[in-house]
């Protein structure tokens, strides 16, 4: 049996930094920009819809919560706009039809439930995309916004539960 001869590595680790991040599964700037623009359009729709939903309540605690979530959505749109510009992409000026879907529903609980599904969609997009973002600073910014969305979703889900209890007590 012949002896195995040691061989030199064909691609030494010193070249790893020169590899295109997409080669290692990172999302491209163009793909990320497309996703962030979709999230921007939904965020803009959510912010507008939250203003309408919040106007239907008289309770300060509820209006404060919805105002806080609405402000987070508006700030999220601002952050996404800046990120898109940094990526060299044009931020969308559109508002998703999601706004019309939300305000078109008859009951406030239905509207809030649909808004929650929008936040859950954004969180799902974060969950799927964050592992593919190679830039540490961008990853940190988007991770922070995922957590803000998670907290807002939790608060709005608790509000939905409260609304269901209020409705049950009236019945």
C-alpha positions as a Markdown table, in Angstrom:
| # | Residue | x | y | z |
|---|---|---|---|---|
| 1 | Unk | 0.0 | 0.0 | 0.0 |
| 2 | Unk | 1.5 | 3.4 | -1.0 |
| 3 | Unk | 2.1 | 6.0 | 1.7 |
| 4 | Unk | 0.0 | 9.1 | 1.7 |
| 5 | Unk | 1.9 | 12.3 | 1.1 |
| 6 | Unk | 1.0 | 15.5 | 3.0 |
| 7 | Unk | -0.4 | 18.3 | 0.7 |
| 8 | Unk | -0.7 | 22.0 | 1.1 |
| 9 | Unk | -4.1 | 23.6 | 1.5 |
| 10 | Unk | -5.5 | 25.0 | -1.7 |
| 11 | Unk | -7.2 | 27.9 | 0.0 |
| 12 | Unk | -5.5 | 29.1 | 3.1 |
| 13 | Unk | -7.6 | 30.8 | 5.8 |
| 14 | Unk | -5.9 | 34.1 | 5.2 |
| 15 | Unk | -8.2 | 34.4 | 2.1 |
| 16 | Unk | -11.4 | 33.9 | 4.0 |
| 17 | Unk | -11.9 | 37.6 | 4.4 |
| 18 | Unk | -11.9 | 38.1 | 0.6 |
| 19 | Unk | -14.7 | 35.7 | 0.0 |
| 20 | Unk | -18.0 | 37.2 | -1.0 |
| 21 | Unk | -20.3 | 37.0 | 2.0 |
| 22 | Unk | -23.1 | 35.5 | -0.2 |
| 23 | Unk | -20.8 | 32.5 | -0.7 |
| 24 | Unk | -21.3 | 31.7 | 3.0 |
| 25 | Unk | -25.1 | 32.1 | 2.9 |
| 26 | Unk | -25.3 | 35.9 | 3.6 |
| 27 | Unk | -28.1 | 37.8 | 2.1 |
| 28 | Unk | -27.1 | 40.2 | -0.7 |
| 29 | Unk | -27.6 | 43.9 | -0.3 |
| 30 | Unk | -30.2 | 43.8 | -3.2 |
| 31 | Unk | -32.2 | 41.0 | -1.5 |
| 32 | Unk | -32.0 | 42.7 | 1.8 |
| 33 | Unk | -33.2 | 46.0 | 0.3 |
| 34 | Unk | -36.1 | 44.3 | -1.3 |
| 35 | Unk | -37.2 | 42.7 | 2.0 |
| 36 | Unk | -36.6 | 45.9 | 4.0 |
| 37 | Unk | -38.7 | 47.9 | 1.5 |
| 38 | Unk | -41.6 | 45.4 | 2.0 |
| 39 | Unk | -41.2 | 45.8 | 5.7 |
| 40 | Unk | -41.1 | 49.6 | 5.4 |
| 41 | Unk | -44.4 | 49.6 | 3.5 |
| 42 | Unk | -46.0 | 47.3 | 6.1 |
| 43 | Unk | -44.6 | 49.4 | 8.9 |
| 44 | Unk | -45.9 | 52.6 | 7.3 |
| 45 | Unk | -49.4 | 51.0 | 6.9 |
| 46 | Unk | -49.3 | 49.7 | 10.5 |
| 47 | Unk | -48.4 | 53.2 | 11.9 |
| 48 | Unk | -51.3 | 54.8 | 10.0 |
| 49 | Unk | -53.7 | 52.0 | 11.0 |
| 50 | Unk | -52.7 | 52.2 | 14.7 |
| 51 | Unk | -53.5 | 55.9 | 14.7 |
| 52 | Unk | -57.1 | 55.0 | 13.6 |
| 53 | Unk | -57.4 | 52.2 | 16.0 |
| 54 | Unk | -56.1 | 54.2 | 18.9 |
| 55 | Unk | -58.7 | 56.9 | 18.2 |
| 56 | Unk | -61.5 | 54.4 | 19.0 |
| 57 | Unk | -60.5 | 54.1 | 22.7 |
| 58 | Unk | -61.2 | 56.4 | 25.6 |
| 59 | Unk | -59.1 | 54.6 | 28.2 |
| 60 | Unk | -55.8 | 56.4 | 28.8 |
| 61 | Unk | -54.0 | 53.1 | 29.4 |
| 62 | Unk | -55.1 | 51.7 | 26.1 |
| 63 | Unk | -54.5 | 54.9 | 24.1 |
| 64 | Unk | -51.0 | 55.2 | 25.7 |
| 65 | Unk | -50.1 | 51.6 | 24.7 |
| 66 | Unk | -51.4 | 52.0 | 21.1 |
| 67 | Unk | -49.6 | 55.4 | 20.8 |
| 68 | Unk | -46.4 | 53.8 | 22.0 |
| 69 | Unk | -46.7 | 51.0 | 19.4 |
| 70 | Unk | -47.6 | 53.5 | 16.7 |
| 71 | Unk | -44.5 | 55.6 | 17.5 |
| 72 | Unk | -42.4 | 52.5 | 17.4 |
| 73 | Unk | -43.8 | 51.7 | 14.0 |
| 74 | Unk | -43.0 | 55.2 | 12.8 |
| 75 | Unk | -39.5 | 55.1 | 14.2 |
| 76 | Unk | -39.0 | 51.7 | 12.6 |
| 77 | Unk | -39.9 | 53.2 | 9.2 |
| 78 | Unk | -37.3 | 55.9 | 9.8 |
| 79 | Unk | -34.6 | 53.3 | 10.7 |
| 80 | Unk | -35.4 | 51.2 | 7.7 |
| 81 | Unk | -35.2 | 54.3 | 5.5 |
| 82 | Unk | -31.7 | 55.1 | 6.8 |
| 83 | Unk | -30.6 | 51.5 | 6.4 |
| 84 | Unk | -31.9 | 51.3 | 2.8 |
| 85 | Unk | -30.0 | 54.5 | 2.0 |
| 86 | Unk | -26.8 | 53.1 | 3.6 |
| 87 | Unk | -27.3 | 50.0 | 1.4 |
| 88 | Unk | -27.4 | 52.2 | -1.6 |
| 89 | Unk | -31.1 | 51.4 | -2.3 |
| 90 | Unk | -34.0 | 53.7 | -2.8 |
| 91 | Unk | -36.5 | 53.6 | 0.1 |
| 92 | Unk | -40.1 | 52.9 | -1.0 |
| 93 | Unk | -42.6 | 55.7 | -0.6 |
| 94 | Unk | -45.5 | 53.3 | -0.8 |
| 95 | Unk | -47.9 | 52.3 | 1.9 |
| 96 | Unk | -48.9 | 48.6 | 1.9 |
| 97 | Unk | -52.6 | 47.8 | 1.3 |
| 98 | Unk | -52.4 | 46.3 | 4.8 |
| 99 | Unk | -53.6 | 49.7 | 6.1 |
| 100 | Unk | -56.8 | 49.4 | 4.1 |
| 101 | Unk | -57.3 | 45.9 | 5.1 |
| 102 | Unk | -57.0 | 46.8 | 8.8 |
| 103 | Unk | -59.2 | 49.9 | 8.8 |
| 104 | Unk | -61.8 | 48.1 | 6.6 |
| 105 | Unk | -62.6 | 45.6 | 9.3 |
| 106 | Unk | -65.7 | 46.2 | 11.4 |
| 107 | Unk | -64.6 | 45.6 | 14.9 |
| 108 | Unk | -61.7 | 47.1 | 16.8 |
| 109 | Unk | -60.6 | 43.6 | 18.0 |
| 110 | Unk | -60.5 | 42.4 | 14.4 |
| 111 | Unk | -58.3 | 45.3 | 13.5 |
| 112 | Unk | -56.0 | 44.8 | 16.4 |
| 113 | Unk | -55.7 | 41.1 | 15.6 |
| 114 | Unk | -54.8 | 41.9 | 12.0 |
| 115 | Unk | -52.2 | 44.4 | 13.2 |
| 116 | Unk | -50.8 | 41.7 | 15.4 |
| 117 | Unk | -50.5 | 39.4 | 12.4 |
| 118 | Unk | -48.5 | 42.1 | 10.6 |
| 119 | Unk | -46.1 | 42.5 | 13.5 |
| 120 | Unk | -45.8 | 38.7 | 13.6 |
| 121 | Unk | -45.0 | 38.7 | 9.9 |
| 122 | Unk | -42.2 | 41.3 | 10.5 |
| 123 | Unk | -40.8 | 39.2 | 13.3 |
| 124 | Unk | -40.8 | 36.1 | 11.1 |
| 125 | Unk | -38.9 | 38.1 | 8.4 |
| 126 | Unk | -36.4 | 39.1 | 11.0 |
| 127 | Unk | -36.0 | 35.6 | 12.3 |
| 128 | Unk | -35.4 | 34.2 | 8.8 |
| 129 | Unk | -33.1 | 37.0 | 7.7 |
| 130 | Unk | -30.9 | 37.9 | 10.7 |
| 131 | Unk | -28.8 | 34.8 | 10.5 |
| 132 | Unk | -27.9 | 35.8 | 6.9 |
| 133 | Unk | -26.7 | 39.3 | 7.7 |
| 134 | Unk | -22.9 | 39.5 | 7.7 |
| 135 | Unk | -22.6 | 43.1 | 8.9 |
| 136 | Unk | -22.5 | 43.2 | 12.7 |
| 137 | Unk | -23.7 | 46.7 | 13.1 |
| 138 | Unk | -26.7 | 46.2 | 10.8 |
| 139 | Unk | -27.4 | 42.8 | 12.5 |
| 140 | Unk | -27.5 | 44.6 | 15.9 |
| 141 | Unk | -29.9 | 47.4 | 14.7 |
| 142 | Unk | -32.3 | 44.9 | 13.1 |
| 143 | Unk | -32.1 | 42.6 | 16.2 |
| 144 | Unk | -33.0 | 45.5 | 18.4 |
| 145 | Unk | -36.1 | 46.2 | 16.2 |
| 146 | Unk | -37.1 | 42.5 | 16.3 |
| 147 | Unk | -37.2 | 42.7 | 20.1 |
| 148 | Unk | -39.2 | 46.0 | 20.0 |
| 149 | Unk | -41.7 | 44.3 | 17.6 |
| 150 | Unk | -41.9 | 41.2 | 20.0 |
| 151 | Unk | -42.6 | 43.4 | 23.0 |
| 152 | Unk | -45.2 | 45.4 | 21.0 |
| 153 | Unk | -46.8 | 42.2 | 19.8 |
| 154 | Unk | -47.0 | 40.9 | 23.4 |
| 155 | Unk | -48.6 | 44.1 | 24.6 |
| 156 | Unk | -51.1 | 44.2 | 21.8 |
| 157 | Unk | -51.9 | 40.5 | 22.4 |
| 158 | Unk | -52.6 | 41.3 | 26.0 |
| 159 | Unk | -54.8 | 44.2 | 24.9 |
| 160 | Unk | -56.7 | 41.8 | 22.6 |
| 161 | Unk | -57.2 | 39.4 | 25.6 |
| 162 | Unk | -58.5 | 42.3 | 27.7 |
| 163 | Unk | -61.0 | 43.3 | 24.9 |
| 164 | Unk | -62.2 | 39.7 | 24.7 |
| 165 | Unk | -62.8 | 39.7 | 28.5 |
| 166 | Unk | -64.6 | 43.0 | 28.2 |
| 167 | Unk | -66.9 | 41.6 | 25.5 |
| 168 | Unk | -67.5 | 38.4 | 27.5 |
| 169 | Unk | -68.5 | 40.5 | 30.6 |
| 170 | Unk | -71.0 | 42.5 | 28.5 |
| 171 | Unk | -72.6 | 39.3 | 27.2 |
